[in-house]
């Protein structure tokens, strides 16, 4: 483990060669009082994770696999907004650094060329009324070639190199993501959710589309009409009723 220097947002960067997952390390650091903006980043994850204990493939030296610890003074129900803040930040950094047009698929995927290029996993340490730490896990496929993905992922995953046709500087991209994340968190804390919502809507592909939302309880089909202040997806069902979706996997239907 090496400690690299940082600027005003990035308090400390802990850089590892190989870890099971950056998430438990970030949780431990947060419990021990890590400063806002502390980053855990690894060259390789041997057991990277997605939502609902799904695996996240994290090949050595090919991507950005990191967890960022944030300690905003907000109530726990607002924490999902940080998934959207992270999505906007990564989306814009990817455009600026790699020149790739990524789009956000609610809540936590970035797609490029219709395939998944980034996944975001937001976890919380909180009291009933106050967030102690938000851990934002960000996995970006950067320099994989098609054959670097396991066969099962080949039809659904892509990398920035595949999309842009050239190798992307991972250090530069990671710095861009962290700079954007610092800017967007500050904007959110100063001005609230509206400016983030606007940026998110500019970058999202979900809104206006027919989608199938698979939640842990049910599967709903309808048109995604927008997101609320809390980052909840609003779905207009075929009978015209509007349903708020808090957490789901979304399949775009057209
Ligand atoms: C996610 O989950 O998309 C969240 C991924 C978060 C990864 C970061 S890396 C740093 C930090 N440390 C961790 O251990 N995790 C975080 P979900 O929406 O559940 O998507 C998971 C699904 O994406 C899997 O079931 C696969 O189908 C697919 N998948 C796995 N690895 C992938 C990859 N490298 N690229 C594209 N798709 C992938």
Boltz pocket constraint, residues with backbone or C-beta under 6 A from the ligand:
constraints:
  - pocket:
      binder: B
      contacts: [[A, 20], [A, 21], [A, 22], [A, 23], [A, 45], [A, 47], [A, 48], [A, 49], [A, 50], [A, 51], [A, 52], [A, 54], [A, 55], [A, 56], [A, 57], [A, 58], [A, 64], [A, 65], [A, 66], [A, 67], [A, 108], [A, 109], [A, 116], [A, 117], [A, 118], [A, 119], [A, 120], [A, 121], [A, 137], [A, 138], [A, 139], [A, 140], [A, 141], [A, 153], [A, 156], [A, 157], [A, 158]]
      max_distance: 6.0
